[in-house]
Amino acid sequence: LGSSLDYFDTVAQAYAHKGAIGTGTIRLEGLVVKGSVHRTSHGADFSVAGGGHQVTVHASGSPPQLFQAGIPVVVVGHFAGAGSFLFLSDQIMVKHTASYIAQHPNRVRAPDGKVH
């Protein structure tokens, strides 16, 4: 019987372990950067940030109804290549309440360092 826990890497953890991750599938947690969301015919392009780092996400499929800039998300997918920080995702999960950042300030912070 497998674990019922869903593990994920923060953007900072993904940067720190990029060599080990390579192009393997992971769950990546970050805050959607304001002004970065661009809807496409295949999904959405946006950036997620955390720990002083930022990753560009190309997501295929329809984003969840609650998806928007400024919220924490978990995206499932992989980096486009060994040296790339373009993250190709086929799933966006809006898993947190509006108070998640305030409850976990060391886990997810806004790019300006503020807890919203």
Phi and psi restraints in degrees (range 20) as a CNS / XPLOR table:
assign (resid 1 and name C) (resid 2 and name N)
       (resid 2 and name CA) (resid 2 and name C) 1.0 -76.8 20.0 2
assign (resid 2 and name N) (resid 2 and name CA)
       (resid 2 and name C) (resid 3 and name N) 1.0 167.0 20.0 2
assign (resid 2 and name C) (resid 3 and name N)
       (resid 3 and name CA) (resid 3 and name C) 1.0 -70.8 20.0 2
assign (resid 3 and name N) (resid 3 and name CA)
       (resid 3 and name C) (resid 4 and name N) 1.0 143.7 20.0 2
assign (resid 3 and name C) (resid 4 and name N)
       (resid 4 and name CA) (resid 4 and name C) 1.0 -89.1 20.0 2
assign (resid 4 and name N) (resid 4 and name CA)
       (resid 4 and name C) (resid 5 and name N) 1.0 -1.7 20.0 2
assign (resid 4 and name C) (resid 5 and name N)
       (resid 5 and name CA) (resid 5 and name C) 1.0 -81.6 20.0 2
assign (resid 5 and name N) (resid 5 and name CA)
       (resid 5 and name C) (resid 6 and name N) 1.0 141.8 20.0 2
assign (resid 5 and name C) (resid 6 and name N)
       (resid 6 and name CA) (resid 6 and name C) 1.0 -101.5 20.0 2
assign (resid 6 and name N) (resid 6 and name CA)
       (resid 6 and name C) (resid 7 and name N) 1.0 114.3 20.0 2
assign (resid 6 and name C) (resid 7 and name N)
       (resid 7 and name CA) (resid 7 and name C) 1.0 -92.0 20.0 2
assign (resid 7 and name N) (resid 7 and name CA)
       (resid 7 and name C) (resid 8 and name N) 1.0 150.2 20.0 2
assign (resid 7 and name C) (resid 8 and name N)
       (resid 8 and name CA) (resid 8 and name C) 1.0 -150.3 20.0 2
assign (resid 8 and name N) (resid 8 and name CA)
       (resid 8 and name C) (resid 9 and name N) 1.0 161.4 20.0 2
assign (resid 8 and name C) (resid 9 and name N)
       (resid 9 and name CA) (resid 9 and name C) 1.0 -105.8 20.0 2
assign (resid 9 and name N) (resid 9 and name CA)
       (resid 9 and name C) (resid 10 and name N) 1.0 138.6 20.0 2
assign (resid 9 and name C) (resid 10 and name N)
       (resid 10 and name CA) (resid 10 and name C) 1.0 -75.0 20.0 2
assign (resid 10 and name N) (resid 10 and name CA)
       (resid 10 and name C) (resid 11 and name N) 1.0 167.3 20.0 2
assign (resid 10 and name C) (resid 11 and name N)
       (resid 11 and name CA) (resid 11 and name C) 1.0 -57.8 20.0 2
assign (resid 11 and name N) (resid 11 and name CA)
       (resid 11 and name C) (resid 12 and name N) 1.0 -43.1 20.0 2
assign (resid 11 and name C) (resid 12 and name N)
       (resid 12 and name CA) (resid 12 and name C) 1.0 -62.8 20.0 2
assign (resid 12 and name N) (resid 12 and name CA)
       (resid 12 and name C) (resid 13 and name N) 1.0 -41.2 20.0 2
assign (resid 12 and name C) (resid 13 and name N)
       (resid 13 and name CA) (resid 13 and name C) 1.0 -65.1 20.0 2
assign (resid 13 and name N) (resid 13 and name CA)
       (resid 13 and name C) (resid 14 and name N) 1.0 -39.7 20.0 2
assign (resid 13 and name C) (resid 14 and name N)
       (resid 14 and name CA) (resid 14 and name C) 1.0 -62.5 20.0 2
assign (resid 14 and name N) (resid 14 and name CA)
       (resid 14 and name C) (resid 15 and name N) 1.0 -40.2 20.0 2
assign (resid 14 and name C) (resid 15 and name N)
       (resid 15 and name CA) (resid 15 and name C) 1.0 -62.6 20.0 2
assign (resid 15 and name N) (resid 15 and name CA)
       (resid 15 and name C) (resid 16 and name N) 1.0 -44.6 20.0 2
assign (resid 15 and name C) (resid 16 and name N)
       (resid 16 and name CA) (resid 16 and name C) 1.0 -67.1 20.0 2
assign (resid 16 and name N) (resid 16 and name CA)
       (resid 16 and name C) (resid 17 and name N) 1.0 -30.3 20.0 2
assign (resid 16 and name C) (resid 17 and name N)
       (resid 17 and name CA) (resid 17 and name C) 1.0 -116.4 20.0 2
assign (resid 17 and name N) (resid 17 and name CA)
       (resid 17 and name C) (resid 18 and name N) 1.0 24.1 20.0 2
assign (resid 17 and name C) (resid 18 and name N)
       (resid 18 and name CA) (resid 18 and name C) 1.0 -55.1 20.0 2
assign (resid 18 and name N) (resid 18 and name CA)
       (resid 18 and name C) (resid 19 and name N) 1.0 -40.5 20.0 2
assign (resid 18 and name C) (resid 19 and name N)
       (resid 19 and name CA) (resid 19 and name C) 1.0 -61.4 20.0 2
assign (resid 19 and name N) (resid 19 and name CA)
       (resid 19 and name C) (resid 20 and name N) 1.0 -41.9 20.0 2
assign (resid 19 and name C) (resid 20 and name N)
       (resid 20 and name CA) (resid 20 and name C) 1.0 -73.4 20.0 2
assign (resid 20 and name N) (resid 20 and name CA)
       (resid 20 and name C) (resid 21 and name N) 1.0 -32.9 20.0 2
assign (resid 20 and name C) (resid 21 and name N)
       (resid 21 and name CA) (resid 21 and name C) 1.0 -72.2 20.0 2
assign (resid 21 and name N) (resid 21 and name CA)
       (resid 21 and name C) (resid 22 and name N) 1.0 -44.1 20.0 2
assign (resid 21 and name C) (resid 22 and name N)
       (resid 22 and name CA) (resid 22 and name C) 1.0 55.5 20.0 2
assign (resid 22 and name N) (resid 22 and name CA)
       (resid 22 and name C) (resid 23 and name N) 1.0 -125.8 20.0 2
assign (resid 22 and name C) (resid 23 and name N)
       (resid 23 and name CA) (resid 23 and name C) 1.0 -109.5 20.0 2
assign (resid 23 and name N) (resid 23 and name CA)
       (resid 23 and name C) (resid 24 and name N) 1.0 19.5 20.0 2
assign (resid 23 and name C) (resid 24 and name N)
       (resid 24 and name CA) (resid 24 and name C) 1.0 -70.9 20.0 2
assign (resid 24 and name N) (resid 24 and name CA)
       (resid 24 and name C) (resid 25 and name N) 1.0 152.5 20.0 2
assign (resid 24 and name C) (resid 25 and name N)
       (resid 25 and name CA) (resid 25 and name C) 1.0 -73.4 20.0 2
assign (resid 25 and name N) (resid 25 and name CA)
       (resid 25 and name C) (resid 26 and name N) 1.0 131.2 20.0 2
assign (resid 25 and name C) (resid 26 and name N)
       (resid 26 and name CA) (resid 26 and name C) 1.0 -138.6 20.0 2
assign (resid 26 and name N) (resid 26 and name CA)
       (resid 26 and name C) (resid 27 and name N) 1.0 168.2 20.0 2
assign (resid 26 and name C) (resid 27 and name N)
       (resid 27 and name CA) (resid 27 and name C) 1.0 -102.6 20.0 2
assign (resid 27 and name N) (resid 27 and name CA)
       (resid 27 and name C) (resid 28 and name N) 1.0 124.6 20.0 2
assign (resid 27 and name C) (resid 28 and name N)
       (resid 28 and name CA) (resid 28 and name C) 1.0 -115.1 20.0 2
assign (resid 28 and name N) (resid 28 and name CA)
       (resid 28 and name C) (resid 29 and name N) 1.0 123.5 20.0 2
assign (resid 28 and name C) (resid 29 and name N)
       (resid 29 and name CA) (resid 29 and name C) 1.0 -102.9 20.0 2
assign (resid 29 and name N) (resid 29 and name CA)
       (resid 29 and name C) (resid 30 and name N) 1.0 135.9 20.0 2
assign (resid 29 and name C) (resid 30 and name N)
       (resid 30 and name CA) (resid 30 and name C) 1.0 -167.0 20.0 2
assign (resid 30 and name N) (resid 30 and name CA)
       (resid 30 and name C) (resid 31 and name N) 1.0 173.6 20.0 2
assign (resid 30 and name C) (resid 31 and name N)
       (resid 31 and name CA) (resid 31 and name C) 1.0 -95.5 20.0 2
assign (resid 31 and name N) (resid 31 and name CA)
       (resid 31 and name C) (resid 32 and name N) 1.0 128.0 20.0 2
assign (resid 31 and name C) (resid 32 and name N)
       (resid 32 and name CA) (resid 32 and name C) 1.0 -66.6 20.0 2
assign (resid 32 and name N) (resid 32 and name CA)
       (resid 32 and name C) (resid 33 and name N) 1.0 121.1 20.0 2
assign (resid 32 and name C) (resid 33 and name N)
       (resid 33 and name CA) (resid 33 and name C) 1.0 -70.3 20.0 2
assign (resid 33 and name N) (resid 33 and name CA)
       (resid 33 and name C) (resid 34 and name N) 1.0 129.5 20.0 2
assign (resid 33 and name C) (resid 34 and name N)
       (resid 34 and name CA) (resid 34 and name C) 1.0 -61.3 20.0 2
assign (resid 34 and name N) (resid 34 and name CA)
       (resid 34 and name C) (resid 35 and name N) 1.0 137.8 20.0 2
assign (resid 34 and name C) (resid 35 and name N)
       (resid 35 and name CA) (resid 35 and name C) 1.0 81.9 20.0 2
assign (resid 35 and name N) (resid 35 and name CA)
       (resid 35 and name C) (resid 36 and name N) 1.0 0.2 20.0 2
assign (resid 35 and name C) (resid 36 and name N)
       (resid 36 and name CA) (resid 36 and name C) 1.0 -99.5 20.0 2
assign (resid 36 and name N) (resid 36 and name CA)
       (resid 36 and name C) (resid 37 and name N) 1.0 -10.0 20.0 2
assign (resid 36 and name C) (resid 37 and name N)
       (resid 37 and name CA) (resid 37 and name C) 1.0 -81.1 20.0 2
assign (resid 37 and name N) (resid 37 and name CA)
       (resid 37 and name C) (resid 38 and name N) 1.0 122.9 20.0 2
assign (resid 37 and name C) (resid 38 and name N)
       (resid 38 and name CA) (resid 38 and name C) 1.0 -131.1 20.0 2
assign (resid 38 and name N) (resid 38 and name CA)
       (resid 38 and name C) (resid 39 and name N) 1.0 113.0 20.0 2
assign (resid 38 and name C) (resid 39 and name N)
       (resid 39 and name CA) (resid 39 and name C) 1.0 -70.2 20.0 2
assign (resid 39 and name N) (resid 39 and name CA)
       (resid 39 and name C) (resid 40 and name N) 1.0 141.1 20.0 2
assign (resid 39 and name C) (resid 40 and name N)
       (resid 40 and name CA) (resid 40 and name C) 1.0 -124.9 20.0 2
assign (resid 40 and name N) (resid 40 and name CA)
       (resid 40 and name C) (resid 41 and name N) 1.0 172.2 20.0 2
assign (resid 40 and name C) (resid 41 and name N)
       (resid 41 and name CA) (resid 41 and name C) 1.0 -68.9 20.0 2
assign (resid 41 and name N) (resid 41 and name CA)
       (resid 41 and name C) (resid 42 and name N) 1.0 -16.4 20.0 2
assign (resid 41 and name C) (resid 42 and name N)
       (resid 42 and name CA) (resid 42 and name C) 1.0 -109.6 20.0 2
assign (resid 42 and name N) (resid 42 and name CA)
       (resid 42 and name C) (resid 43 and name N) 1.0 -2.7 20.0 2
assign (resid 42 and name C) (resid 43 and name N)
       (resid 43 and name CA) (resid 43 and name C) 1.0 156.1 20.0 2
assign (resid 43 and name N) (resid 43 and name CA)
       (resid 43 and name C) (resid 44 and name N) 1.0 -115.7 20.0 2
assign (resid 43 and name C) (resid 44 and name N)
       (resid 44 and name CA) (resid 44 and name C) 1.0 -156.0 20.0 2
assign (resid 44 and name N) (resid 44 and name CA)
       (resid 44 and name C) (resid 45 and name N) 1.0 147.2 20.0 2
assign (resid 44 and name C) (resid 45 and name N)
       (resid 45 and name CA) (resid 45 and name C) 1.0 -113.3 20.0 2
assign (resid 45 and name N) (resid 45 and name CA)
       (resid 45 and name C) (resid 46 and name N) 1.0 136.8 20.0 2
assign (resid 45 and name C) (resid 46 and name N)
       (resid 46 and name CA) (resid 46 and name C) 1.0 -163.5 20.0 2
assign (resid 46 and name N) (resid 46 and name CA)
       (resid 46 and name C) (resid 47 and name N) 1.0 174.9 20.0 2
assign (resid 46 and name C) (resid 47 and name N)
       (resid 47 and name CA) (resid 47 and name C) 1.0 -118.3 20.0 2
assign (resid 47 and name N) (resid 47 and name CA)
       (resid 47 and name C) (resid 48 and name N) 1.0 147.5 20.0 2
assign (resid 47 and name C) (resid 48 and name N)
       (resid 48 and name CA) (resid 48 and name C) 1.0 -120.1 20.0 2
assign (resid 48 and name N) (resid 48 and name CA)
       (resid 48 and name C) (resid 49 and name N) 1.0 145.5 20.0 2
assign (resid 48 and name C) (resid 49 and name N)
       (resid 49 and name CA) (resid 49 and name C) 1.0 -130.8 20.0 2
assign (resid 49 and name N) (resid 49 and name CA)
       (resid 49 and name C) (resid 50 and name N) 1.0 158.2 20.0 2
assign (resid 49 and name C) (resid 50 and name N)
       (resid 50 and name CA) (resid 50 and name C) 1.0 176.1 20.0 2
assign (resid 50 and name N) (resid 50 and name CA)
       (resid 50 and name C) (resid 51 and name N) 1.0 140.7 20.0 2
assign (resid 50 and name C) (resid 51 and name N)
       (resid 51 and name CA) (resid 51 and name C) 1.0 61.2 20.0 2
assign (resid 51 and name N) (resid 51 and name CA)
       (resid 51 and name C) (resid 52 and name N) 1.0 29.4 20.0 2
assign (resid 51 and name C) (resid 52 and name N)
       (resid 52 and name CA) (resid 52 and name C) 1.0 82.2 20.0 2
assign (resid 52 and name N) (resid 52 and name CA)
       (resid 52 and name C) (resid 53 and name N) 1.0 7.7 20.0 2
assign (resid 52 and name C) (resid 53 and name N)
       (resid 53 and name CA) (resid 53 and name C) 1.0 -121.7 20.0 2
assign (resid 53 and name N) (resid 53 and name CA)
       (resid 53 and name C) (resid 54 and name N) 1.0 161.9 20.0 2
assign (resid 53 and name C) (resid 54 and name N)
       (resid 54 and name CA) (resid 54 and name C) 1.0 -141.0 20.0 2
assign (resid 54 and name N) (resid 54 and name CA)
       (resid 54 and name C) (resid 55 and name N) 1.0 141.1 20.0 2
assign (resid 54 and name C) (resid 55 and name N)
       (resid 55 and name CA) (resid 55 and name C) 1.0 -127.7 20.0 2
assign (resid 55 and name N) (resid 55 and name CA)
       (resid 55 and name C) (resid 56 and name N) 1.0 135.1 20.0 2
assign (resid 55 and name C) (resid 56 and name N)
       (resid 56 and name CA) (resid 56 and name C) 1.0 -85.5 20.0 2
assign (resid 56 and name N) (resid 56 and name CA)
       (resid 56 and name C) (resid 57 and name N) 1.0 132.8 20.0 2
assign (resid 56 and name C) (resid 57 and name N)
       (resid 57 and name CA) (resid 57 and name C) 1.0 -114.8 20.0 2
assign (resid 57 and name N) (resid 57 and name CA)
       (resid 57 and name C) (resid 58 and name N) 1.0 130.8 20.0 2
assign (resid 57 and name C) (resid 58 and name N)
       (resid 58 and name CA) (resid 58 and name C) 1.0 -110.2 20.0 2
assign (resid 58 and name N) (resid 58 and name CA)
       (resid 58 and name C) (resid 59 and name N) 1.0 107.5 20.0 2
assign (resid 58 and name C) (resid 59 and name N)
       (resid 59 and name CA) (resid 59 and name C) 1.0 -106.4 20.0 2
assign (resid 59 and name N) (resid 59 and name CA)
       (resid 59 and name C) (resid 60 and name N) 1.0 129.2 20.0 2
assign (resid 59 and name C) (resid 60 and name N)
       (resid 60 and name CA) (resid 60 and name C) 1.0 -99.7 20.0 2
assign (resid 60 and name N) (resid 60 and name CA)
       (resid 60 and name C) (resid 61 and name N) 1.0 149.4 20.0 2
assign (resid 60 and name C) (resid 61 and name N)
       (resid 61 and name CA) (resid 61 and name C) 1.0 95.1 20.0 2
assign (resid 61 and name N) (resid 61 and name CA)
       (resid 61 and name C) (resid 62 and name N) 1.0 169.6 20.0 2
assign (resid 61 and name C) (resid 62 and name N)
       (resid 62 and name CA) (resid 62 and name C) 1.0 -78.3 20.0 2
assign (resid 62 and name N) (resid 62 and name CA)
       (resid 62 and name C) (resid 63 and name N) 1.0 125.9 20.0 2
assign (resid 62 and name C) (resid 63 and name N)
       (resid 63 and name CA) (resid 63 and name C) 1.0 -65.2 20.0 2
assign (resid 63 and name N) (resid 63 and name CA)
       (resid 63 and name C) (resid 64 and name N) 1.0 152.9 20.0 2
assign (resid 63 and name C) (resid 64 and name N)
       (resid 64 and name CA) (resid 64 and name C) 1.0 -59.9 20.0 2
assign (resid 64 and name N) (resid 64 and name CA)
       (resid 64 and name C) (resid 65 and name N) 1.0 156.8 20.0 2
assign (resid 64 and name C) (resid 65 and name N)
       (resid 65 and name CA) (resid 65 and name C) 1.0 -58.3 20.0 2
assign (resid 65 and name N) (resid 65 and name CA)
       (resid 65 and name C) (resid 66 and name N) 1.0 -35.3 20.0 2
assign (resid 65 and name C) (resid 66 and name N)
       (resid 66 and name CA) (resid 66 and name C) 1.0 -83.8 20.0 2
assign (resid 66 and name N) (resid 66 and name CA)
       (resid 66 and name C) (resid 67 and name N) 1.0 -1.8 20.0 2
assign (resid 66 and name C) (resid 67 and name N)
       (resid 67 and name CA) (resid 67 and name C) 1.0 -65.5 20.0 2
assign (resid 67 and name N) (resid 67 and name CA)
       (resid 67 and name C) (resid 68 and name N) 1.0 131.0 20.0 2
assign (resid 67 and name C) (resid 68 and name N)
       (resid 68 and name CA) (resid 68 and name C) 1.0 -165.7 20.0 2
assign (resid 68 and name N) (resid 68 and name CA)
       (resid 68 and name C) (resid 69 and name N) 1.0 167.5 20.0 2
assign (resid 68 and name C) (resid 69 and name N)
       (resid 69 and name CA) (resid 69 and name C) 1.0 -66.4 20.0 2
assign (resid 69 and name N) (resid 69 and name CA)
       (resid 69 and name C) (resid 70 and name N) 1.0 148.5 20.0 2
assign (resid 69 and name C) (resid 70 and name N)
       (resid 70 and name CA) (resid 70 and name C) 1.0 88.3 20.0 2
assign (resid 70 and name N) (resid 70 and name CA)
       (resid 70 and name C) (resid 71 and name N) 1.0 2.2 20.0 2
assign (resid 70 and name C) (resid 71 and name N)
       (resid 71 and name CA) (resid 71 and name C) 1.0 -114.6 20.0 2
assign (resid 71 and name N) (resid 71 and name CA)
       (resid 71 and name C) (resid 72 and name N) 1.0 153.3 20.0 2
assign (resid 71 and name C) (resid 72 and name N)
       (resid 72 and name CA) (resid 72 and name C) 1.0 -77.2 20.0 2
assign (resid 72 and name N) (resid 72 and name CA)
       (resid 72 and name C) (resid 73 and name N) 1.0 139.1 20.0 2
assign (resid 72 and name C) (resid 73 and name N)
       (resid 73 and name CA) (resid 73 and name C) 1.0 -137.0 20.0 2
assign (resid 73 and name N) (resid 73 and name CA)
       (resid 73 and name C) (resid 74 and name N) 1.0 163.9 20.0 2
assign (resid 73 and name C) (resid 74 and name N)
       (resid 74 and name CA) (resid 74 and name C) 1.0 -120.9 20.0 2
assign (resid 74 and name N) (resid 74 and name CA)
       (resid 74 and name C) (resid 75 and name N) 1.0 126.1 20.0 2
assign (resid 74 and name C) (resid 75 and name N)
       (resid 75 and name CA) (resid 75 and name C) 1.0 -113.4 20.0 2
assign (resid 75 and name N) (resid 75 and name CA)
       (resid 75 and name C) (resid 76 and name N) 1.0 139.5 20.0 2
assign (resid 75 and name C) (resid 76 and name N)
       (resid 76 and name CA) (resid 76 and name C) 1.0 -105.4 20.0 2
assign (resid 76 and name N) (resid 76 and name CA)
       (resid 76 and name C) (resid 77 and name N) 1.0 130.3 20.0 2
assign (resid 76 and name C) (resid 77 and name N)
       (resid 77 and name CA) (resid 77 and name C) 1.0 166.9 20.0 2
assign (resid 77 and name N) (resid 77 and name CA)
       (resid 77 and name C) (resid 78 and name N) 1.0 -147.3 20.0 2
assign (resid 77 and name C) (resid 78 and name N)
       (resid 78 and name CA) (resid 78 and name C) 1.0 -153.2 20.0 2
assign (resid 78 and name N) (resid 78 and name CA)
       (resid 78 and name C) (resid 79 and name N) 1.0 160.5 20.0 2
assign (resid 78 and name C) (resid 79 and name N)
       (resid 79 and name CA) (resid 79 and name C) 1.0 -73.3 20.0 2
assign (resid 79 and name N) (resid 79 and name CA)
       (resid 79 and name C) (resid 80 and name N) 1.0 147.4 20.0 2
assign (resid 79 and name C) (resid 80 and name N)
       (resid 80 and name CA) (resid 80 and name C) 1.0 -66.1 20.0 2
assign (resid 80 and name N) (resid 80 and name CA)
       (resid 80 and name C) (resid 81 and name N) 1.0 -27.3 20.0 2
assign (resid 80 and name C) (resid 81 and name N)
       (resid 81 and name CA) (resid 81 and name C) 1.0 -163.7 20.0 2
assign (resid 81 and name N) (resid 81 and name CA)
       (resid 81 and name C) (resid 82 and name N) 1.0 172.7 20.0 2
assign (resid 81 and name C) (resid 82 and name N)
       (resid 82 and name CA) (resid 82 and name C) 1.0 -58.6 20.0 2
assign (resid 82 and name N) (resid 82 and name CA)
       (resid 82 and name C) (resid 83 and name N) 1.0 -37.3 20.0 2
assign (resid 82 and name C) (resid 83 and name N)
       (resid 83 and name CA) (resid 83 and name C) 1.0 -103.3 20.0 2
assign (resid 83 and name N) (resid 83 and name CA)
       (resid 83 and name C) (resid 84 and name N) 1.0 7.8 20.0 2
assign (resid 83 and name C) (resid 84 and name N)
       (resid 84 and name CA) (resid 84 and name C) 1.0 -96.1 20.0 2
assign (resid 84 and name N) (resid 84 and name CA)
       (resid 84 and name C) (resid 85 and name N) 1.0 145.8 20.0 2
assign (resid 84 and name C) (resid 85 and name N)
       (resid 85 and name CA) (resid 85 and name C) 1.0 -112.9 20.0 2
assign (resid 85 and name N) (resid 85 and name CA)
       (resid 85 and name C) (resid 86 and name N) 1.0 25.4 20.0 2
assign (resid 85 and name C) (resid 86 and name N)
       (resid 86 and name CA) (resid 86 and name C) 1.0 -89.8 20.0 2
assign (resid 86 and name N) (resid 86 and name CA)
       (resid 86 and name C) (resid 87 and name N) 1.0 124.0 20.0 2
assign (resid 86 and name C) (resid 87 and name N)
       (resid 87 and name CA) (resid 87 and name C) 1.0 -105.5 20.0 2
assign (resid 87 and name N) (resid 87 and name CA)
       (resid 87 and name C) (resid 88 and name N) 1.0 121.1 20.0 2
assign (resid 87 and name C) (resid 88 and name N)
       (resid 88 and name CA) (resid 88 and name C) 1.0 -96.3 20.0 2
assign (resid 88 and name N) (resid 88 and name CA)
       (resid 88 and name C) (resid 89 and name N) 1.0 118.3 20.0 2
assign (resid 88 and name C) (resid 89 and name N)
       (resid 89 and name CA) (resid 89 and name C) 1.0 -121.7 20.0 2
assign (resid 89 and name N) (resid 89 and name CA)
       (resid 89 and name C) (resid 90 and name N) 1.0 145.4 20.0 2
assign (resid 89 and name C) (resid 90 and name N)
       (resid 90 and name CA) (resid 90 and name C) 1.0 -117.9 20.0 2
assign (resid 90 and name N) (resid 90 and name CA)
       (resid 90 and name C) (resid 91 and name N) 1.0 7.6 20.0 2
assign (resid 90 and name C) (resid 91 and name N)
       (resid 91 and name CA) (resid 91 and name C) 1.0 -154.8 20.0 2
assign (resid 91 and name N) (resid 91 and name CA)
       (resid 91 and name C) (resid 92 and name N) 1.0 131.7 20.0 2
assign (resid 91 and name C) (resid 92 and name N)
       (resid 92 and name CA) (resid 92 and name C) 1.0 -116.4 20.0 2
assign (resid 92 and name N) (resid 92 and name CA)
       (resid 92 and name C) (resid 93 and name N) 1.0 127.0 20.0 2
assign (resid 92 and name C) (resid 93 and name N)
       (resid 93 and name CA) (resid 93 and name C) 1.0 -115.8 20.0 2
assign (resid 93 and name N) (resid 93 and name CA)
       (resid 93 and name C) (resid 94 and name N) 1.0 122.8 20.0 2
assign (resid 93 and name C) (resid 94 and name N)
       (resid 94 and name CA) (resid 94 and name C) 1.0 -97.6 20.0 2
assign (resid 94 and name N) (resid 94 and name CA)
       (resid 94 and name C) (resid 95 and name N) 1.0 96.5 20.0 2
assign (resid 94 and name C) (resid 95 and name N)
       (resid 95 and name CA) (resid 95 and name C) 1.0 -106.1 20.0 2
assign (resid 95 and name N) (resid 95 and name CA)
       (resid 95 and name C) (resid 96 and name N) 1.0 -6.2 20.0 2
assign (resid 95 and name C) (resid 96 and name N)
       (resid 96 and name CA) (resid 96 and name C) 1.0 -117.9 20.0 2
assign (resid 96 and name N) (resid 96 and name CA)
       (resid 96 and name C) (resid 97 and name N) 1.0 149.8 20.0 2
assign (resid 96 and name C) (resid 97 and name N)
       (resid 97 and name CA) (resid 97 and name C) 1.0 -75.7 20.0 2
assign (resid 97 and name N) (resid 97 and name CA)
       (resid 97 and name C) (resid 98 and name N) 1.0 170.2 20.0 2
assign (resid 97 and name C) (resid 98 and name N)
       (resid 98 and name CA) (resid 98 and name C) 1.0 -62.6 20.0 2
assign (resid 98 and name N) (resid 98 and name CA)
       (resid 98 and name C) (resid 99 and name N) 1.0 -21.6 20.0 2
assign (resid 98 and name C) (resid 99 and name N)
       (resid 99 and name CA) (resid 99 and name C) 1.0 -91.8 20.0 2
assign (resid 99 and name N) (resid 99 and name CA)
       (resid 99 and name C) (resid 100 and name N) 1.0 2.9 20.0 2
assign (resid 99 and name C) (resid 100 and name N)
       (resid 100 and name CA) (resid 100 and name C) 1.0 -58.6 20.0 2
assign (resid 100 and name N) (resid 100 and name CA)
       (resid 100 and name C) (resid 101 and name N) 1.0 -45.5 20.0 2
assign (resid 100 and name C) (resid 101 and name N)
       (resid 101 and name CA) (resid 101 and name C) 1.0 -62.0 20.0 2
assign (resid 101 and name N) (resid 101 and name CA)
       (resid 101 and name C) (resid 102 and name N) 1.0 -44.4 20.0 2
assign (resid 101 and name C) (resid 102 and name N)
       (resid 102 and name CA) (resid 102 and name C) 1.0 -63.2 20.0 2
assign (resid 102 and name N) (resid 102 and name CA)
       (resid 102 and name C) (resid 103 and name N) 1.0 -35.2 20.0 2
assign (resid 102 and name C) (resid 103 and name N)
       (resid 103 and name CA) (resid 103 and name C) 1.0 -77.2 20.0 2
assign (resid 103 and name N) (resid 103 and name CA)
       (resid 103 and name C) (resid 104 and name N) 1.0 -24.8 20.0 2
assign (resid 103 and name C) (resid 104 and name N)
       (resid 104 and name CA) (resid 104 and name C) 1.0 -131.5 20.0 2
assign (resid 104 and name N) (resid 104 and name CA)
       (resid 104 and name C) (resid 105 and name N) 1.0 61.8 20.0 2
assign (resid 104 and name C) (resid 105 and name N)
       (resid 105 and name CA) (resid 105 and name C) 1.0 -64.7 20.0 2
assign (resid 105 and name N) (resid 105 and name CA)
       (resid 105 and name C) (resid 106 and name N) 1.0 -22.7 20.0 2
assign (resid 105 and name C) (resid 106 and name N)
       (resid 106 and name CA) (resid 106 and name C) 1.0 -85.7 20.0 2
assign (resid 106 and name N) (resid 106 and name CA)
       (resid 106 and name C) (resid 107 and name N) 1.0 -8.2 20.0 2
assign (resid 106 and name C) (resid 107 and name N)
       (resid 107 and name CA) (resid 107 and name C) 1.0 -98.2 20.0 2
assign (resid 107 and name N) (resid 107 and name CA)
       (resid 107 and name C) (resid 108 and name N) 1.0 -49.7 20.0 2
assign (resid 107 and name C) (resid 108 and name N)
       (resid 108 and name CA) (resid 108 and name C) 1.0 -133.4 20.0 2
assign (resid 108 and name N) (resid 108 and name CA)
       (resid 108 and name C) (resid 109 and name N) 1.0 121.1 20.0 2
assign (resid 108 and name C) (resid 109 and name N)
       (resid 109 and name CA) (resid 109 and name C) 1.0 -125.3 20.0 2
assign (resid 109 and name N) (resid 109 and name CA)
       (resid 109 and name C) (resid 110 and name N) 1.0 152.5 20.0 2
assign (resid 109 and name C) (resid 110 and name N)
       (resid 110 and name CA) (resid 110 and name C) 1.0 -64.5 20.0 2
assign (resid 110 and name N) (resid 110 and name CA)
       (resid 110 and name C) (resid 111 and name N) 1.0 154.7 20.0 2
assign (resid 110 and name C) (resid 111 and name N)
       (resid 111 and name CA) (resid 111 and name C) 1.0 -56.3 20.0 2
assign (resid 111 and name N) (resid 111 and name CA)
       (resid 111 and name C) (resid 112 and name N) 1.0 -27.0 20.0 2
assign (resid 111 and name C) (resid 112 and name N)
       (resid 112 and name CA) (resid 112 and name C) 1.0 -85.0 20.0 2
assign (resid 112 and name N) (resid 112 and name CA)
       (resid 112 and name C) (resid 113 and name N) 1.0 4.1 20.0 2
assign (resid 112 and name C) (resid 113 and name N)
       (resid 113 and name CA) (resid 113 and name C) 1.0 89.6 20.0 2
assign (resid 113 and name N) (resid 113 and name CA)
       (resid 113 and name C) (resid 114 and name N) 1.0 -5.9 20.0 2
assign (resid 113 and name C) (resid 114 and name N)
       (resid 114 and name CA) (resid 114 and name C) 1.0 -82.8 20.0 2
assign (resid 114 and name N) (resid 114 and name CA)
       (resid 114 and name C) (resid 115 and name N) 1.0 152.3 20.0 2
assign (resid 114 and name C) (resid 115 and name N)
       (resid 115 and name CA) (resid 115 and name C) 1.0 -101.0 20.0 2
assign (resid 115 and name N) (resid 115 and name CA)
       (resid 115 and name C) (resid 116 and name N) 1.0 119.5 20.0 2
